[in-house]
């Protein structure tokens, strides 16, 4: 797969693949969007895209970061708006799930108190992005309370993921070892975010595996 992603970095399609993966993983959290971003950054760094030594059609690190950030925010916004318009059916679905109901209540309290940093933490936690985006929309929280934190969350997650691939490639080379270490670091951040969210009395509880 690393070789496939590496060949794809020579085409503008790499941006589309990364964007689509990130857009849809708010609805299908099992999609490996973070892994794909890391692999794309690793391949780009390996071809010299980050230093300007690669051909102009090879994406660079900044463009990859901006692409991942934009797709993350757009995905959050789509989920937020769909949940906002979900009406009684979505309300009943949330009411049937004690975990989603608790997450919705905690998210509302956190945003009301200016604790939107929990939205950033949720971006790293497994399925946390889905819970927060859908919960904010279902609770009809104001967009101006949610979207700025969503943008910060997307930028933080994208920067961290791209940096893992970039520095992993420069320190360990464009190998499976570099990719594996970077992915483990991404999962470690997710585990840490989940732990902090569960410890926070006002934060939305990330779904348990």
C-alpha angles and dihedrals in degrees: 000000000000089000091049093051089045091056090045091058087072089067133063086235089083088076092051093048092050093045095049092048092051094043093055101040090078085070097031104034092183091072108112096231094143092050090049092051091050092049092048091050091047092051093045092050090048092055092049096252092136093056098042094247094114126085113279093251092064111094118243130223096256093051091049091051093049091047092051092045094049093047091049094053093044091050091050091049093050092050091045093051094044091051090046090056094039092099124182095342093060091042090055091048091053092045090056091056114066090194095053091043091052091046091052092050093047092047092052091050092047094050092045090054094047092255095136090136084088088068087061092050091048090057089067097042120090107269089349092121090056094049093048098044095045092040093052091050096044090050089048094233114179114269091228089060094048111030099059089055090045089055091049090047092051093048093047093048094044093047092048094047094047091045090053091055094042098049093037089058093048095046101037103017129242094305139123088258092060092047093046094050091047093049091049089053089052091050090047090056089050092051091049092049091050091051093050092047093051091049093050113092092209101036128102110259113240113232114263116243 
